[in-house]
């Protein structure tokens, strides 16, 4: 890209192709999926805390959960302000998030951390793509996404430092969780 191209103010959706969602639908999908994802993350941590609430991991899980709750509150507000309907899959994410959190925690603290590392890696990629797609006309939303992305990357790093990679069947466990997370993103954007 030329220096003149970099200086040009980009708007959200200006580079869309035929068949891509219009700007307003693109923004609605972003807010919808981000709210759903933060809701799912809160439920994952609630499931993990139900099992590991008195473990050595509990303080870290609690801190990460509190950040996810703040993220969810921000996207809950954006749903209202931007008049975006939430995903119709919220009841599913309510159950699935808790089950994933509790299930991974039942496998042990390292498996719970592997779950966190896997989910947060996918969310880091997801938020990076959103930040890239948002133009200067959506600078505030882009700043929110970038700030939350930094938090999510911090969660991933903390989970790795806590021994996530030592979880039983780490590649299989994280591969399945990443695939499920990507599917949840795709579905929540659309439904």
PyMOL commands that set and color helices and strands:
alter all, ss='L'
color gray80, all
select helices_A, chain A and resi 3-7+23-52+58-81+90-106+109-133+136-161+164-166+170-190
alter helices_A, ss='H'
color red, helices_A
deselect
rebuild
show_as cartoon
